[in-house]
Amino acid sequence: MPKPGEASLAHCGVLFLDELPEFDRKVLEVLREPLESGEVHISRARGQVTFPARFQLVAAMNASNEAYNGGQDYYQSSASQKYLKKLSAPFLDRIDLHVEVPPLPSDVLVNAQEEGECSAYVRERVELAVARQRARQGVQNALLSGRQLEAICALSEEDKQFMQQALEKLKLSARAYHRVLKVALTLADLNDSPVTRAHLMESLSYRKMEKTLSMAVSS
């Protein structure tokens, strides 16, 4: 009989995948269903089983060894683009934030001092943002439908035109468009403000992997 796997065991928690491209592509493709619906459906000869699987996916990857040379643009090398082809566009389409962390220069690494916000302050800001979301619409932004999302964001005609141009340039899908809006709305909630062009631009900047992957596929 089927048993809950790692996706279901991470229900209401975090599923962390390290060295993402090293996973079998078929395994990653199977994750598309729970990332979309929050459930895993398994069919066997003895019947069908549905397990809950609404988790937060966090994944990490390095540039390929051949591509790494300590530079700022090693993800643009032909070796890295070949490495990235192990990930499909539909899979990346379901990941909201793609963040590149360049290697620190040795002098900064050795002489580094702690900077930035403390975790307690960040948690306070996040809790306030979540409270705003629930007061406004009853659920968190991640659970909004496309129609609800567009009504709440209420973009101006200028911002709609900006987003249309961005979607065409980055070749983003309708799913990615709504995910960009969700991230922009969350950024606005963290600032306790309406959605602005700056929030849209920051949200779009987190779709870098899709642009890099499109370069890898076309090369």
C-alpha positions in Angstrom: 0.0 0.0 0.0 1.3 3.5 -0.8 2.7 5.4 2.2 3.3 9.2 2.7 6.6 10.3 1.1 8.8 13.3 2.0 6.4 15.7 0.4 3.5 14.6 2.7 5.8 14.4 5.7 6.6 18.0 5.1 2.9 19.0 5.0 2.5 22.5 6.7 6.3 22.7 6.9 9.4 23.0 4.7 10.7 20.6 2.1 14.4 21.4 1.5 16.2 20.0 -1.5 19.9 20.6 -1.6 21.9 20.4 -4.9 18.6 20.6 -6.8 19.9 19.6 -10.4 21.3 16.4 -8.9 17.8 15.0 -8.3 16.3 12.8 -11.0 14.3 15.0 -13.4 11.3 12.7 -13.1 11.3 13.1 -9.3 11.3 16.9 -9.7 8.5 16.8 -12.2 6.3 14.8 -9.9 6.6 17.7 -7.4 4.6 20.0 -9.8 1.3 18.5 -8.7 1.6 19.1 -4.9 3.2 22.5 -5.5 0.0 23.4 -7.4 -2.7 21.6 -5.5 -1.2 20.9 -2.1 -2.0 17.2 -2.5 -0.4 14.0 -3.8 -2.6 11.5 -5.7 -1.4 7.9 -6.1 -3.2 5.3 -8.2 -2.5 1.6 -7.7 -4.3 -1.6 -8.7 -5.8 -1.8 -5.3 -7.2 1.7 -5.3 -6.4 5.4 -5.2 -4.9 7.3 -2.3 -4.6 11.1 -1.7 -2.1 12.5 0.8 -1.9 16.1 1.9 1.3 17.9 0.7 1.0 21.6 1.2 4.7 22.5 1.9 7.1 25.3 1.4 9.7 24.2 -1.1 13.2 25.5 -0.5 16.0 24.4 -2.9 19.6 25.2 -3.3 22.2 24.6 -6.0 25.7 25.6 -6.9 27.1 26.4 -10.3 28.7 23.4 -11.9 32.4 22.8 -11.0 33.4 23.5 -14.6 31.6 26.9 -14.5 32.9 28.2 -11.2 35.8 30.6 -11.4 34.9 33.1 -8.7 33.4 35.6 -11.1 30.1 37.4 -10.8 28.6 35.9 -13.9 29.5 32.3 -13.7 25.8 31.3 -14.1 26.0 32.7 -17.6 28.8 30.3 -18.7 28.1 27.5 -21.2 28.9 24.9 -18.5 26.4 26.3 -16.1 23.7 26.6 -18.7 24.2 22.9 -19.6 23.9 22.1 -15.8 20.7 24.1 -15.6 19.1 22.1 -18.5 18.4 19.4 -15.9 15.6 21.7 -14.6 12.4 22.1 -16.6 10.7 25.5 -17.2 7.3 24.2 -15.8 9.0 23.1 -12.6 10.8 26.5 -12.1 7.5 28.2 -13.0 6.1 27.0 -9.7 9.0 28.5 -7.6 8.3 32.1 -6.6 11.7 33.4 -5.6 15.0 32.7 -7.5 17.8 34.3 -5.6 21.4 34.2 -6.8 24.1 34.5 -4.0 27.5 35.4 -5.5 30.6 34.3 -3.7 32.1 36.7 -1.2 35.5 38.2 -2.0 38.1 36.7 0.4 38.8 40.1 2.2 35.1 40.5 2.9 34.7 36.9 4.1 37.7 37.1 6.5 36.8 40.5 7.9 33.0 40.2 7.8 30.9 41.8 10.5 27.3 41.0 11.3 24.9 43.4 9.5 21.2 43.5 8.8 18.1 43.0 10.8 17.9 40.6 13.7 15.6 37.6 13.3 13.2 38.8 16.0 12.5 42.0 14.1 12.0 40.2 10.8 9.6 37.8 12.4 7.6 40.8 13.8 7.3 42.4 10.4 6.2 39.1 8.8 3.6 38.5 11.5 2.2 42.0 10.9 2.1 41.4 7.1 0.2 38.0 7.6 -2.3 39.7 10.0 -2.9 42.4 7.3 -3.6 39.7 4.7 -6.0 37.8 6.9 -7.9 40.9 7.9 -8.2 42.0 4.2 -9.1 38.7 2.5 -9.4 35.9 5.2 -6.4 33.9 3.9 -2.7 34.5 3.1 -1.8 35.8 -0.3 -0.5 32.4 -1.4 -4.1 31.0 -1.3 -5.7 33.7 -3.4 -7.2 32.8 -6.8 -6.1 34.7 -9.9 -9.4 36.7 -10.0 -9.1 37.6 -6.3 -5.5 38.6 -6.7 -6.1 40.9 -9.6 -9.0 42.6 -7.8 -6.9 43.2 -4.7 -3.8 44.4 -6.6 -5.9 46.7 -8.8 -2.9 47.8 -11.0 -3.1 51.1 -12.8 -3.2 51.2 -16.7 0.5 52.2 -16.7 1.5 49.3 -14.5 -0.7 46.9 -16.5 1.2 47.9 -19.6 4.5 47.6 -17.8 3.6 44.1 -16.7 2.5 43.1 -20.2 5.9 44.2 -21.6 7.7 42.4 -18.8 5.8 39.1 -19.4 6.6 39.3 -23.1 10.3 40.1 -22.6 10.8 37.4 -19.9 8.4 34.9 -21.6 6.5 34.3 -18.4 3.4 32.1 -18.3 0.0 33.1 -16.9 0.9 31.0 -13.8 4.1 33.0 -13.3 2.3 36.2 -13.8 0.0 35.5 -10.9 2.9 34.4 -8.8 4.7 37.7 -9.6 1.6 39.5 -8.4 1.4 37.5 -5.2 5.1 38.3 -4.3 4.5 42.0 -5.2 1.4 42.0 -2.9 3.4 40.4 -0.1 6.2 42.9 -0.5 3.6 45.7 -0.3 2.1 44.1 2.8 5.6 44.0 4.5 5.8 47.7 3.8 2.1 48.3 4.8 1.5 50.1 1.5 -0.4 49.5 -1.8 1.3 47.7 -4.6 3.6 50.0 -6.5 5.8 49.8 -9.6 8.8 49.2 -7.2 7.1 46.1 -5.8 6.4 44.8 -9.2 10.0 45.3 -10.4 11.4 43.6 -7.3 9.1 40.7 -7.7 10.1 40.3 -11.4 13.7 40.3 -10.4 13.1 37.1 -8.5 12.4 35.2 -11.8 16.0 35.2 -12.9 16.3 31.4 -13.2 13.7 31.2 -15.9 15.5 33.8 -18.0 18.8 31.9 -17.4 17.2 28.6 -18.3 15.7 30.1 -21.5 19.2 31.1 -22.5 20.5 27.6 -21.8 17.7 26.0 -23.9 18.2 28.3 -26.8 22.0 27.9 -26.8 
